[in-house]
Amino acid sequence: MRRIAYSWALIVLGVTLGACGKGQSISSAETPTASHAQPAAALPQAPSPSQLDGFDAAYAYDQVAKLVAFGPRPAGSDANRRQQQYLISQLKSYGCPVEEDDFHSQTPIGDVAMKDIVVKIPGASPDIVLFGTHYDTKTLANFVGADDGASSTALMLEIARVMCTRKNRLTLWIAFFDGEEAFNWDWVDPDNTYGSRELAAKMAIDGDLPHVKAMVLADMIGIYNLRIERDSTSTPWLTDLIWSTAARLGYGNVFVNETQSVDDDHDPFLKRGVAACDVIDLIGASQIWHTTNDTLDKIDSRSLGITGHVFLESFSALEQKFH
């Protein structure tokens, strides 16, 4: 999915990960640790929406299950096209204004039709906060991407459901990117981030990019015992805002102060001068990353709820900063 330069914390994991990079797989024969795969019946309930600024963690979990039910969903596949229609129908059912950007990309497997789906929620100000996620899965047999693709997609569906009916000071865009995953196993440019590169370029041409005050990406945020490290490539002030928001909400043990470096869908926006931050737990999910073990039983509704709460409150903090 993405190349990562590991923080000091990974030294403790030693041989388990070694120097694993974007193009090196973790064996699908490895079994995830029990802390990331617990029986649902043994788990406490996720906090209620009233405790999470309206975010319904149980509903978000149900959305993960529905997305996983489509099966493998790599860009250009029939399953991905069915998923696109599902996402669009869900967003429209929430009353969200939805735009579709159909485009074609040259890839290692030839020309592939892709689609970005963008919700544009107008605010009192034309200044934009952009939330994003990718919804495609890695081209890998029997890979359903419960964490890597479905968890963050479900998160953004639920954020859209909450935010599309609110009166906001800033304009909020929620982007569902196609084609984040490389078609080859290795993460080698330009075989990655097709959808986010498309949107960043389109926004630059249309004149929208200068209005983007912050771009916040979610990716792999659904596992048990979620532990999200700071991405060292992300914009420092925006990372500080999100992490301080998480600490204020009592999630300092989830949004931790160790660092990692990740290549992901925030990169095209950083390269165009937009403040951007990647919210991702790749280290905690390392044993299921790009393996057939990335299944629904690894997903915890509480992790979805915590991340959703932080995103919603971070949007409020950005409104205070820029309005």
For each residue, the residues with C-beta under 8 A, 3 or more apart:
1: 22 138 148 180 181 182 187 220 282 289 290
2: 22 187 192 219 262 263 264 282
3: 21 22 23 187 262 263
4: 20 21 22 260 261 262 263 282 283
5: 232 260 261
6: 9 10 11 17 20 260 283
7: 10 229 258 259 260 283
8: 11 258
9: 6 12 13 229 258 283
10: 6 7 13 17 283
11: 6 8 14
12: 9
13: 9 10 16 17 286
14: 11 17 18
15: 18
16: 13 286 287
17: 6 10 13 14 20 26 286
18: 14 15
19: 24
20: 4 6 17 24 26 286
21: 3 4 24 187
22: 1 2 3 4 182 186 187 263
23: 3 185 186 187 188
24: 19 20 21
25: 28 185 290 291
26: 17 20 30 286 287 289 290 291
27: 30 291
28: 25 291 292 293
29:
30: 26 27 287 291 293
31: 287 293
32: 36 37 287 288 293 298
33: 36 37 287
34: 37 38
35: 38 224 225
36: 32 33 223 224 225 284 285 287 288 298
37: 32 33 34 224 297 298
38: 34 35 42 43 224 300
39: 42 43
40: 43 297
41:
42: 38 39
43: 38 39 40 300 302
44: 302
45: 58
46: 57 58 61 301 302 304 305
47: 51 52 57 302 305 309
48: 51 52
49: 52 54 55 56 57
50: 54
51: 47 48 309
52: 47 48 49 55 56 57 305 308 309 312
53: 162 309 312 313
54: 49 50 162 312
55: 49 52 60 158 159 162 305 308 309 312
56: 49 52 59 60 158 161
57: 46 47 49 52 60 61 301 302 304 305 308
58: 45 46 61 62 301
59: 56 62 63 158 161
60: 55 56 57 63 64 154 155 157 158 301 304 305 308
61: 46 57 58 64 65 154 299 301 304
62: 58 59 65 66
63: 59 60 66 67 90 150 153 154 157 158
64: 60 61 67 68 146 150 151 154 222 296 299 304
65: 61 62 68 69 296
66: 62 63 69 70 86
67: 63 64 70 73 83 86 135 149 150 153 154
68: 64 65 71 144 145 146 150 295 296
69: 65 66
70: 66 67 73 79 80 82 83 86
71: 68 79 144
72: 77 79 137 139 140 141 142 143 144 145
73: 67 70 77 79 80 83 135 136 137 144 145 149
74: 77 80 136 137 138 139 181 183
75: 80 107 112 114 136 178 179 181 183 194
76: 80 112 113 114
77: 72 73 74 80 81
78: 81 82
79: 70 71 72 73 82 83
80: 70 73 74 75 76 77 83 84 135 136 137 178
81: 77 78 84 85
82: 70 78 79 85 86
83: 67 70 73 79 80 86 87 135
84: 80 81 87 88 115 117 135 178
85: 81 82 88 89
86: 66 67 70 82 83 89 90
87: 83 84 90 91 117 135 153 157 176
88: 84 85 91 92 98 100 117
89: 85 86 92 93
90: 63 86 87 93 94 157
91: 87 88 94 96 98 117 119 157 160 164
92: 88 89 95 96 98
93: 89 90
94: 90 91 160 161 164 165
95: 92 164 165
96: 91 92 119 121 160 164 174
97: 119 120 121 122 164
98: 88 91 92 117 118 119
99: 117 118 119 120
100: 88 115 116 117 118
101: 115 116 117 118 198 199 202
102: 113 114 115
103: 113 114 115 116 198
104: 111 112 113 114
105: 111 112 114 179 194 198
106: 110 111
107: 75 110 111 112 179 183 191 194
108: 183 184 191
109: 112 183
110: 106 107
111: 104 105 106 107
112: 75 76 104 105 107 109 179 183 194
113: 76 102 103 104
114: 75 76 102 103 104 105 178 179 194 195 198
115: 84 100 101 102 103 178
116: 100 101 103 175 176 177 178 195 198 199
117: 84 87 88 91 98 99 100 101 135 175 176
118: 98 99 100 101 173 174 175 176 199
119: 91 96 97 98 99 160 164 172 173 174 175
120: 97 99 171 172 173
121: 96 97 160 163 164 166 168 171 172 173 174
122: 97 171
123: 126 127 168 169 170 171 172
124: 167 168 169 170 323
125: 169 170 171 322 323
126: 123 171 211
127: 123 170 171 211 212 213 322 323
128: 170 171 172 173 208 211 212 213
129: 170 171 172 173 212 213 214 215 216 315 318
130: 172 173 174 175 212 214 215 216 269 274
131: 156 159 172 173 174 175 215 216 217 218 311 315
132: 156 174 175 176 177 196 215 216 217 218 265 266
133: 152 153 155 156 175 176 177 217 218 219 265
134: 149 152 153 176 177 178 179 180 181 195 196 219 265
135: 67 73 80 83 84 87 117 149 150 153 176 177 178
136: 73 74 75 80 149 177 178 179 180 181 195
137: 72 73 74 80 140 143 144 145 148 149 181
138: 1 74 143 145 148 181 182 290
139: 72 74 181 183
140: 72 137 143 290 292
141: 72 292
142: 72 292
143: 72 137 138 140 290 291 292 294
144: 68 71 72 73 137 150 292 294 295 296
145: 68 72 73 137 138 148 149 150 294
146: 64 68 149 150 151 222 294 295 296 298 299
147: 150 151 220 221 222 223 285 288 294 298 299
148: 1 137 138 145 151 219 220 285 289 290 294
149: 67 73 134 135 136 137 145 146 152 153
150: 63 64 67 68 135 144 145 146 147 153 154 222 299
151: 64 146 147 148 154 155 220 221 222 223 299 303 304
152: 133 134 149 155 156 218 219 220 221 222
153: 63 67 87 133 134 135 149 150 156 157 176
154: 60 61 63 64 67 150 151 157 158 222 304
155: 60 133 151 152 158 159 218 221 222 304 307 308 311
156: 131 132 133 152 153 159 160 174 176 218
157: 60 63 87 90 91 153 154 160 161
158: 55 56 59 60 63 154 155 161 162 304 308
159: 55 131 155 156 162 163 174 308 311 312
160: 91 94 96 119 121 156 157 163 164 174
161: 56 59 94 157 158 164
162: 53 54 55 158 159 165 166 312
163: 121 159 160 166 168 172 174 312 315
164: 91 94 95 96 97 119 121 160 161
165: 94 95 162
166: 121 162 163
167: 124
168: 121 123 124 163 171 172 315 319
169: 123 124 125 319 323
170: 123 124 125 127 128 129 213 315 318 319 322 323
171: 120 121 122 123 125 126 127 128 129 168 211
172: 119 120 121 123 128 129 130 131 163 168 315
173: 118 119 120 121 128 129 130 131
174: 96 118 119 121 130 131 132 156 159 160 163
175: 116 117 118 119 130 131 132 133 195 196 199
176: 87 116 117 118 132 133 134 135 153 156
177: 116 132 133 134 135 136 180 193 194 195 196 199 265
178: 75 80 84 114 115 116 134 135 136 194 195
179: 75 105 107 112 114 134 136 193 194 195
180: 1 134 136 177 192 193 194 195 196 219 264 265
181: 1 74 75 134 136 137 138 139 192
182: 1 22 138 185 186 187 188 191 192
183: 74 75 107 108 109 112 139 191
184: 108 188 191
185: 23 25 182
186: 22 23 182 191
187: 1 2 3 21 22 23 182 191 192 263
188: 23 182 184 191 192
189: 192
190: 197
191: 107 108 182 183 184 186 187 188
192: 2 180 181 182 187 188 189 263
193: 177 179 180 196 197 264 265 267 268
194: 75 105 107 112 114 177 178 179 180 197 198
195: 114 116 134 136 175 177 178 179 180 198 199 265
196: 132 134 175 177 180 193 199 200 265 266 267 268 269
197: 190 193 194 200 201 268
198: 101 103 105 114 116 194 195 201 202
199: 101 116 118 175 177 195 196 202 203 268
200: 196 197 203 204 209 268 269 271 272 274
201: 197 198 204 205 268
202: 101 198 199 205 206
203: 199 200 206 208 209 212
204: 200 201 207 208 209 272
205: 201 202
206: 202 203
207: 204 210
208: 128 203 204 211 212
209: 200 203 204 212 272 274
210: 207
211: 126 127 128 171 208
212: 127 128 129 130 203 208 209 215 269 274 275
213: 127 128 129 170 275 318 321 322
214: 129 130 235 238 274 275 276 277 318
215: 129 130 131 132 212 266 269 274 275 276 277
216: 129 130 131 132 238 242 276 277 279 311 314
217: 131 132 133 264 265 266 276 277 278 279 280
218: 131 132 133 152 155 156 221 279 280 307 311
219: 2 133 134 148 152 180 264 265 278 279 280
220: 1 147 148 151 152 223 280 281 282 285 289
221: 147 151 152 155 218 226 228 279 280 281 303 304 307
222: 64 146 147 150 151 152 154 155 226 298 299 300 303 304
223: 36 147 151 220 226 281 284 285 288 298 299 300 303
224: 35 36 37 38 298 300 303
225: 35 36 284 300
226: 221 222 223 254 281 284 300 303 306 307
227: 253 254 256 281 283 284
228: 221 254 255 256 279 280 281 307
229: 7 9 256 258 259 260 281 283
230: 234 239 243 256 257 258 259 260
231: 234 239 259 260 261 262 264 266 277 278 280
232: 5 259 260 261
233: 261 262 263 266 267 270 278
234: 230 231 238 239 266 270 276 277 278
235: 214 238 239 270 275 276 277
236: 239 240
237: 240 241 275
238: 214 216 234 235 241 242 275 276 277
239: 230 231 234 235 236 242 243 277
240: 236 237 243 244
241: 237 238 244 245 314 317 318 321
242: 216 238 239 245 246 255 277 279 310 314
243: 230 239 240 246 247 255 257
244: 240 241 247 248
245: 241 242 248 249 310 313 314 317
246: 242 243 249 251 252 254 255 310
247: 243 244 250 251 252 255
248: 244 245 313
249: 245 246 309 310 313
250: 247
251: 246 247 254 255 306 309 310
252: 246 247 255 256
253: 227 256
254: 226 227 228 246 251 303 306
255: 228 242 243 246 247 251 252 310
256: 227 228 229 230 252 253
257: 230 243
258: 7 8 9 229 230
259: 7 229 230 231 232
260: 4 5 6 7 229 230 231 232 282 283
261: 4 5 231 232 233
262: 2 3 4 231 233 278 280 282
263: 2 3 4 22 187 192 233 267
264: 2 180 193 217 219 231 267 278 280
265: 132 133 134 177 180 193 195 196 217 219 268 278
266: 132 196 215 217 231 233 234 269 270 276 277 278
267: 193 196 233 263 264 270 271 276
268: 193 196 197 199 200 201 265 271 272
269: 130 196 200 212 215 266 272 274 276
270: 233 234 235 266 267 273 274 276
271: 200 267 268
272: 200 204 209 268 269
273: 270
274: 130 200 209 212 214 215 269 270
275: 212 213 214 215 235 237 238
276: 214 215 216 217 234 235 238 266 267 269 270
277: 214 215 216 217 231 234 235 238 239 242 266
278: 217 219 231 233 234 262 264 265 266
279: 216 217 218 219 221 228 242 307 310 311
280: 217 218 219 220 221 228 231 262 264
281: 220 221 223 226 227 228 229 284 285
282: 1 2 4 220 260 262 285 286 289
283: 4 6 7 9 10 227 229 260 286
284: 36 223 225 226 227 281
285: 36 147 148 220 223 281 282 288 289 294 298
286: 13 16 17 20 26 282 283 289
287: 16 26 30 31 32 33 36 291 293
288: 32 36 147 223 285 291 293 294 295 298
289: 1 26 148 220 282 285 286 294
290: 1 25 26 138 140 143 148 294
291: 25 26 27 28 30 143 287 288 294
292: 28 140 141 142 143 144 295
293: 28 30 31 32 287 288 298
294: 143 144 145 146 147 148 285 288 289 290 291 298
295: 68 144 146 288 292 298
296: 64 65 68 144 146 299
297: 37 40
298: 32 36 37 146 147 222 223 224 285 288 293 294 295
299: 61 64 146 147 150 151 222 223 296 303 304
300: 38 43 222 223 224 225 226 303 304
301: 46 57 58 60 61 304 305
302: 43 44 46 47 57 305 306
303: 151 221 222 223 224 226 254 299 300 306 307
304: 46 57 60 61 64 151 154 155 158 221 222 299 300 301 307 308
305: 46 47 52 55 57 60 301 302 308 309
306: 226 251 254 302 303 309 310
307: 155 218 221 226 228 279 303 304 310 311
308: 52 55 57 60 155 158 159 304 305 311 312
309: 47 51 52 53 55 249 251 305 306 312 313
310: 242 245 246 249 251 255 279 306 307 313 314
311: 131 155 159 216 218 279 307 308 314 315
312: 52 53 54 55 159 162 163 308 309 315 316
313: 53 245 248 249 309 310 316 317
314: 216 241 242 245 310 311 317 318
315: 129 131 163 168 170 172 311 312 318 319
316: 312 313 319 320
317: 241 245 313 314 320 321
318: 129 170 213 214 241 314 315 321 322
319: 168 169 170 315 316 322 323
320: 316 317 323
321: 213 241 317 318
322: 125 127 170 213 318 319
323: 124 125 127 169 170 319 320
